[in-house]
Amino acid sequence: MKTEQLERFLISPDNTVVEAMQKIDSNARGILFVVGANRKLSGVVTDGDIRRWLIRTGELSGVVEQVMNHDPKTIGRKDIEAAKKYMEKQDITALPVVTLKGIISDIVFREKKESDVPKHRKSLNEVPVVIMAGGKGTRLYPYTKILPKPLIPIGDIPIMERIIDKFKDFGVQQFYATVNYRKSMIKSYFSEISTDYRICYVEEDKPLGTAGSLRLITEPFTKPFIVTNCDILIHADYEDIYRHHKESENALTIVTAMKNMVVPYGVIHASENGMVESMEEKPRLSYFVNTGMYVLDPELIQEIPEDTFFHMTDLADLLLKKHKKVGMYPISEDSFLDMGEFEEMHRMEEKLNLKSE
């Protein structure tokens, strides 16, 4: 591995958790090796390590040294061939190659086989998924003057079908779609394609927000269910999201994404009487943002007022006031694709490698 390639997988223990997430997004391998001076290995950090840290602490200002595993497995140059079999047996995705002085010189990755990527897993086969597909999609006008937002194609496949396909990979078979605007077009499209899943349509007579229409579902849910907006794609382990919701005993879990923004100006920090304390050039701000995907306990449906415009954020506020557990499941910035605006729609196509289609 060339030096510039190796650098994509190395990070200093003093770097922030946010910087580590960005670098993991960039290398697309889910792992970084922590090095000090002269590339001497001191630890390893994965996207899972960072997620667990964020869930436990909520601290975006944390540094890699607080998160990393201080005892990484390593191999020497002469052990590379044997390491490949060891990695497959132990389900390890990457091993650093180090010198006798502990300096990292290379990384061996386990090559993915088709069998390593399970398709149509059954882990969520009994979990209902509700897709909020009733909005007008005004931010995507004039596209939505012709098509309802759920049928706007990303590549040559409508966004709602792509969402369904992602859930199908985890075994989901039962979908509910809340519909209103141009609902006949949505129903007609899915009735004309061959499907191996079931869609129940929940028809609004008037807009009810991102939560209000849940009260229109007549079939009672007996286990936690998933709600998602119809204009987003989440690249994450849905099974892990669902498991986290149950193990955390949350009433509501919000899937959040890291959002990084740069203030395009020099920022002045002032004290009383207009005195300048310090100046900061183009600071970077990081936040967790709501992606529009949720896991809900079934009894929460009764918390939603009937025949009332009510958003999922209203439900979260209500639960917090009642001191019920509202948790989050953080994902990286690049794992959240939002089709709500034209610029983001093009980013989604690029991320899915659809520009050439």
GIVEN-V391594 format. One record per pair of residues at least 12 apart in sequence whose ideal C-beta (glycine too) atoms are under 10 Angstrom apart, sorted by sequence separation. I is the first residue (numbers start at 1). J is the second residue. If there is no record, write none. Layout:
BEGIN
[[I/J] [I/J]]
END
This chain:
BEGIN
[[11/23] [20/32] [32/44] [33/45] [50/62] [75/87] [83/95] [95/107] [96/108] [136/148] [137/149] [140/152] [148/160] [163/175] [187/199] [202/214] [204/216] [226/238] [241/253] [267/279] [268/280] [303/315] [337/349] [10/23] [11/24] [19/32] [31/44] [32/45] [53/66] [54/67] [73/86] [94/107] [95/108] [135/148] [136/149] [137/150] [150/163] [164/177] [177/190] [186/199] [202/215] [203/216] [214/227] [266/279] [267/280] [305/318] [334/347] [337/350] [9/23] [20/34] [31/45] [32/46] [50/64] [53/67] [73/87] [83/97] [94/108] [95/109] [134/148] [135/149] [137/151] [187/201] [202/216] [241/255] [266/280] [267/281] [269/283] [301/315] [304/318] [337/351] [8/23] [9/24] [31/46] [32/47] [49/64] [52/67] [53/68] [80/95] [93/108] [94/109] [95/110] [133/148] [134/149] [135/150] [137/152] [160/175] [175/190] [186/201] [202/217] [226/241] [265/280] [266/281] [267/282] [300/315] [303/318] [337/352] [7/23] [8/24] [30/46] [31/47] [51/67] [79/95] [92/108] [93/109] [94/110] [133/149] [134/150] [187/203] [202/218] [211/227] [226/242] [265/281] [266/282] [267/283] [296/312] [303/319] [335/351] [9/26] [10/27] [15/32] [29/46] [30/47] [31/48] [32/49] [50/67] [73/90] [80/97] [92/109] [93/110] [133/150] [160/177] [200/217] [202/219] [210/227] [225/242] [238/255] [263/280] [265/282] [266/283] [334/351] [8/26] [9/27] [29/47] [30/48] [31/49] [32/50] [49/67] [50/68] [79/97] [92/110] [132/150] [133/151] [183/201] [200/218] [210/228] [224/242] [263/281] [264/282] [265/283] [267/285] [294/312] [300/318] [8/27] [15/34] [30/49] [45/64] [49/68] [73/92] [78/97] [91/110] [93/112] [131/150] [183/202] [200/219] [210/229] [223/242] [226/245] [236/255] [263/282] [293/312] [296/315] [300/319] [303/322] [7/27] [8/28] [9/29] [12/32] [14/34] [30/50] [45/65] [49/69] [75/95] [77/97] [90/110] [175/195] [179/199] [183/203] [262/282] [263/283] [292/312] [8/29] [11/32] [13/34] [24/45] [43/64] [45/66] [46/67] [73/94] [74/95] [75/96] [76/97] [77/98] [87/108] [183/204] [224/245] [234/255] [236/257] [262/283] [263/284] [294/315] [303/324] [5/27] [9/31] [10/32] [11/33] [12/34] [13/35] [14/36] [23/45] [24/46] [25/47] [42/64] [43/65] [45/67] [46/68] [72/94] [73/95] [74/96] [75/97] [76/98] [77/99] [86/108] [87/109] [88/110] [137/159] [173/195] [175/197] [176/198] [177/199] [178/200] [179/201] [180/202] [224/246] [261/283] [262/284] [263/285] [290/312] [294/316] [297/319] [9/32] [10/33] [11/34] [12/35] [13/36] [24/47] [42/65] [45/68] [46/69] [72/95] [73/96] [74/97] [75/98] [76/99] [87/110] [88/111] [93/116] [173/196] [174/197] [175/198] [176/199] [177/200] [178/201] [179/202] [180/203] [181/204] [223/246] [232/255] [234/257] [261/284] [262/285] [290/313] [296/319] [8/32] [9/33] [10/34] [11/35] [12/36] [21/45] [43/67] [44/68] [45/69] [72/96] [74/98] [76/100] [84/108] [86/110] [87/111] [173/197] [174/198] [175/199] [176/200] [177/201] [178/202] [179/203] [180/204] [260/284] [261/285] [300/324] [10/35] [12/37] [20/45] [43/68] [44/69] [83/108] [84/109] [85/110] [88/113] [91/116] [172/197] [173/198] [174/199] [175/200] [176/201] [177/202] [178/203] [179/204] [180/205] [227/252] [232/257] [260/285] [261/286] [9/35] [20/46] [21/47] [24/50] [42/68] [43/69] [44/70] [72/98] [80/106] [84/110] [133/159] [160/186] [164/190] [174/200] [175/201] [176/202] [177/203] [178/204] [180/206] [181/207] [224/250] [259/285] [260/286] [261/287] [290/316] [6/33] [20/47] [43/70] [44/71] [45/72] [81/108] [83/110] [84/111] [133/160] [150/177] [168/195] [180/207] [224/251] [226/253] [228/255] [259/286] [260/287] [297/324] [7/35] [17/45] [42/70] [43/71] [44/72] [74/102] [77/105] [80/108] [88/116] [158/186] [161/189] [168/196] [180/208] [224/252] [258/286] [259/287] [297/325] [6/35] [10/39] [13/42] [20/49] [21/50] [42/71] [43/72] [44/73] [76/105] [77/106] [79/108] [131/160] [150/179] [160/189] [161/190] [168/197] [224/253] [226/255] [258/287] [259/288] [12/42] [13/43] [15/45] [20/50] [21/51] [34/64] [42/72] [44/74] [74/104] [133/163] [160/190] [167/197] [178/208] [257/287] [258/288] [259/289] [10/41] [34/65] [41/72] [75/106] [148/179] [150/181] [151/182] [158/189] [164/195] [178/209] [256/287] [257/288] [258/289] [259/290] [7/39] [11/43] [13/45] [17/49] [18/50] [32/64] [72/104] [131/163] [148/180] [149/181] [150/182] [158/190] [161/193] [165/197] [178/210] [256/288] [257/289] [259/291] [294/326] [295/327] [6/39] [11/44] [17/50] [20/53] [21/54] [34/67] [41/74] [75/108] [131/164] [148/181] [149/182] [150/183] [164/197] [178/211] [180/213] [256/289] [257/290] [11/45] [34/68] [129/163] [148/182] [151/185] [161/195] [178/212] [179/213] [254/288] [256/290] [257/291] [295/329] [9/44] [33/68] [34/69] [129/164] [147/182] [148/183] [150/185] [151/186] [158/193] [164/199] [178/213] [254/289] [255/290] [256/291] [257/292] [294/329] [3/39] [17/53] [18/54] [32/68] [34/70] [131/167] [146/182] [148/184] [150/186] [177/213] [178/214] [254/290] [255/291] [257/293] [293/329] [17/54] [129/166] [144/181] [148/185] [149/186] [151/188] [176/213] [254/291] [255/292] [256/293] [291/328] [34/72] [129/167] [144/182] [147/185] [148/186] [151/189] [176/214] [178/216] [254/292] [255/293] [290/328] [291/329] [293/331] [21/60] [33/72] [129/168] [146/185] [147/186] [150/189] [151/190] [160/199] [178/217] [254/293] [255/294] [291/330] [17/57] [127/167] [150/190] [176/216] [253/293] [254/294] [255/295] [288/328] [291/331] [23/64] [31/72] [33/74] [129/170] [148/189] [176/217] [253/294] [254/295] [17/59] [18/60] [20/62] [147/189] [252/294] [253/295] [288/330] [16/59] [17/60] [18/61] [20/63] [124/167] [125/168] [127/170] [129/172] [133/176] [134/177] [135/178] [138/181] [176/219] [252/295] [253/296] [288/331] [293/336] [16/60] [17/61] [18/62] [19/63] [20/64] [124/168] [127/171] [128/172] [129/173] [130/174] [131/175] [132/176] [133/177] [134/178] [135/179] [136/180] [137/181] [186/230] [251/295] [252/296] [253/297] [289/333] [291/335] [292/336] [16/61] [17/62] [18/63] [19/64] [124/169] [125/170] [126/171] [127/172] [128/173] [129/174] [130/175] [131/176] [132/177] [133/178] [134/179] [135/180] [136/181] [137/182] [174/219] [176/221] [250/295] [251/296] [252/297] [291/336] [16/62] [17/63] [123/169] [124/170] [125/171] [126/172] [127/173] [128/174] [129/175] [130/176] [131/177] [132/178] [133/179] [134/180] [135/181] [136/182] [250/296] [251/297] [290/336] [291/337] [292/338] [16/63] [17/64] [20/67] [46/93] [121/168] [123/170] [124/171] [125/172] [126/173] [127/174] [128/175] [129/176] [130/177] [131/178] [132/179] [133/180] [134/181] [248/295] [250/297] [286/333] [289/336] [291/338] [15/63] [16/64] [20/68] [46/94] [120/168] [121/169] [122/170] [123/171] [124/172] [125/173] [126/174] [128/176] [129/177] [130/178] [131/179] [133/181] [134/182] [249/297] [251/299] [252/300] [292/340] [14/63] [15/64] [17/66] [119/168] [120/169] [121/170] [122/171] [123/172] [124/173] [125/174] [133/182] [134/183] [176/225] [178/227] [245/294] [246/295] [251/300] [289/338] [13/63] [14/64] [15/65] [17/67] [44/94] [119/169] [120/170] [121/171] [122/172] [124/174] [133/183] [245/295] [12/63] [13/64] [14/65] [44/95] [118/169] [119/170] [120/171] [121/172] [122/173] [174/225] [175/226] [176/227] [179/230] [244/295] [245/296] [246/297] [252/303] [12/64] [13/65] [44/96] [117/169] [118/170] [120/172] [134/186] [178/230] [241/293] [243/295] [245/297] [251/303] [11/64] [12/65] [13/66] [118/171] [120/173] [133/186] [175/228] [177/230] [241/294] [242/295] [13/67] [172/226] [241/295] [13/68] [41/96] [131/186] [236/291] [238/293] [41/97] [170/226] [11/68] [13/70] [39/96] [41/98] [234/291] [236/293] [238/295] [40/98] [41/99] [233/291] [234/292] [254/312] [39/98] [40/99] [167/226] [232/291] [234/293] [254/313] [39/99] [41/101] [42/102] [232/292] [233/293] [252/312] [31/92] [33/94] [35/96] [40/101] [41/102] [167/228] [229/290] [231/292] [232/293] [31/93] [32/94] [33/95] [40/102] [41/103] [42/104] [166/228] [229/291] [230/292] [254/316] [30/93] [31/94] [33/96] [38/101] [39/102] [40/103] [41/104] [228/291] [229/292] [252/315] [29/93] [30/94] [38/102] [39/103] [40/104] [41/105] [228/292] [229/293] [251/315] [252/316] [29/94] [31/96] [33/98] [38/103] [39/104] [163/228] [227/292] [228/293] [229/294] [251/316] [36/102] [37/103] [38/104] [39/105] [133/199] [163/229] [172/238] [227/293] [228/294] [252/318] [35/102] [36/103] [163/230] [166/233] [167/234] [170/237] [171/238] [226/293] [227/294] [252/319] [35/103] [129/197] [131/199] [133/201] [134/202] [160/228] [163/231] [165/233] [166/234] [170/238] [171/239] [226/294] [227/295] [251/319] [252/320] [35/104] [133/202] [134/203] [163/232] [166/235] [169/238] [170/239] [225/294] [226/295] [227/296] [250/319] [251/320] [34/104] [129/199] [130/200] [132/202] [134/204] [159/229] [160/230] [163/233] [166/236] [169/239] [170/240] [224/294] [225/295] [226/296] [33/104] [131/202] [136/207] [159/230] [160/231] [162/233] [163/234] [167/238] [170/241] [224/295] [225/296] [251/322] [256/327] [128/200] [130/202] [134/206] [135/207] [158/230] [159/231] [166/238] [170/242] [224/296] [225/297] [252/324] [253/325] [254/326] [256/328] [257/329] [258/330] [134/207] [159/232] [224/297] [225/298] [227/300] [251/324] [252/325] [253/326] [254/327] [255/328] [256/329] [257/330] [258/331] [260/333] [33/107] [134/208] [135/209] [159/233] [223/297] [224/298] [250/324] [251/325] [252/326] [253/327] [254/328] [255/329] [256/330] [257/331] [258/332] [259/333] [134/209] [135/210] [221/296] [223/298] [225/300] [250/325] [251/326] [252/327] [253/328] [254/329] [255/330] [256/331] [257/332] [258/333] [31/107] [120/196] [132/208] [134/210] [221/297] [222/298] [224/300] [225/301] [249/325] [250/326] [251/327] [252/328] [253/329] [254/330] [255/331] [257/333] [258/334] [132/209] [154/231] [221/298] [248/325] [250/327] [257/334] [258/335] [259/336] [29/107] [31/109] [132/210] [134/212] [152/230] [220/298] [221/299] [249/327] [250/328] [257/335] [258/336] [132/211] [134/213] [150/229] [151/230] [152/231] [154/233] [221/300] [248/327] [250/329] [257/336] [29/109] [133/213] [149/229] [150/230] [221/301] [245/325] [248/328] [255/335] [256/336] [257/337] [130/211] [132/213] [149/230] [150/231] [220/301] [248/329] [255/336] [257/338] [132/214] [148/230] [149/231] [210/292] [214/296] [245/327] [130/213] [211/294] [229/312] [244/327] [130/214] [210/294] [217/301] [244/328] [245/329] [9/94] [211/296] [216/301] [227/312] [244/329] [10/96] [214/300] [215/301] [243/329] [9/96] [130/217] [214/301] [215/302] [242/329] [215/303] [216/304] [227/315] [241/329] [128/217] [211/300] [214/303] [215/304] [240/329] [6/96] [211/301] [214/304] [215/305] [216/306] [241/331] [128/219] [130/221] [140/231] [213/304] [215/306] [216/307] [139/231] [211/303] [212/304] [215/307] [237/329] [128/221] [137/230] [211/304] [212/305] [215/308] [236/329] [10/104] [127/221] [128/222] [135/229] [137/231] [211/305] [212/306] [236/330] [237/331] [9/104] [128/223] [130/225] [131/226] [132/227] [133/228] [135/230] [209/304] [212/307] [215/310] [234/329] [236/331] [1/97] [126/222] [127/223] [128/224] [129/225] [130/226] [131/227] [132/228] [133/229] [134/230] [135/231] [208/304] [212/308] [213/309] [214/310] [235/331] [236/332] [10/107] [126/223] [127/224] [128/225] [129/226] [130/227] [131/228] [132/229] [133/230] [208/305] [211/308] [212/309] [213/310] [234/331] [235/332] [6/104] [9/107] [127/225] [128/226] [129/227] [130/228] [131/229] [132/230] [133/231] [208/306] [211/309] [212/310] [214/312] [6/105] [8/107] [127/226] [128/227] [129/228] [131/230] [132/231] [208/307] [209/308] [210/309] [211/310] [212/311] [235/334] [236/335] [6/106] [9/109] [208/308] [209/309] [210/310] [211/311] [212/312] [235/335] [236/336] [5/106] [6/107] [206/307] [208/309] [209/310] [210/311] [211/312] [214/315] [234/335] [235/336] [3/105] [5/107] [124/226] [205/307] [207/309] [208/310] [209/311] [210/312] [211/313] [212/314] [233/335] [234/336] [235/337] [206/309] [208/311] [209/312] [210/313] [211/314] [212/315] [233/336] [234/337] [1/105] [2/106] [209/313] [210/314] [211/315] [232/336] [233/337] [234/338] [1/106] [209/314] [210/315] [211/316] [232/337] [233/338] [1/107] [209/315] [231/337] [232/338] [233/339] [1/108] [211/318] [231/338] [232/339] [1/109] [231/339] [232/340] [129/238] [229/338] [230/339] [231/340] [229/339] [231/341] [127/238] [229/340] [127/239] [232/344] [231/344] [123/237] [124/238] [231/345] [123/238] [124/239] [127/242] [233/348] [123/239] [232/348] [235/351] [121/238] [123/240] [124/241] [231/348] [235/352] [121/239] [124/242] [233/351] [123/242] [124/243] [233/352] [123/243] [118/239] [163/293] [132/292] [129/293] [130/294] [130/296] [127/295] [128/298] [162/337] [162/339] [159/337] [132/312] [159/339] [154/337] [51/236] [154/339] [159/345] [162/348] [152/339] [47/236] [48/237] [51/240] [55/244] [159/348] [149/339] [162/352] [149/340] [154/345] [48/240] [52/244] [154/346] [51/244] [55/248] [152/345] [155/348] [154/348] [155/349] [154/349] [157/352] [153/349] [154/351] [155/352] [157/354] [60/258] [154/352] [155/353] [156/354] [140/339] [143/342] [155/354] [60/260] [139/339] [140/340] [154/354] [155/355] [157/357] [139/340] [140/341] [153/354] [155/356] [156/357] [54/256] [137/339] [138/340] [139/341] [140/342] [143/345] [155/357] [137/340] [139/342] [154/357] [54/258] [153/357] [135/340] [139/344] [140/345] [139/345] [50/258] [60/285] [61/286] [60/286] [60/287] [60/288] [58/288] [25/258] [54/288] [22/258] [21/258] [22/260] [21/260] [18/258] [17/258] [19/260] [18/260] [22/284] [22/286] [19/284] [21/286] [18/284] [18/285] [19/286] [16/284] [18/286] [17/286] [16/286] [58/328] [60/330] [55/327] [58/330] [55/328] [54/328] [55/329] [54/329] [55/330] [54/330] [53/330] [54/331] [51/329] [52/330] [51/330] [50/330] [51/331] [51/332] [50/332] [47/330] [47/331] [47/332] [47/335] [30/332] [28/334] [25/332] [24/332] [25/333] [26/334] [21/330] [25/334] [21/331] [22/332] [24/334] [25/335] [21/332] [22/333] [20/332] [21/333] [22/334] [21/334] [18/332] [21/335] [18/333]]
END
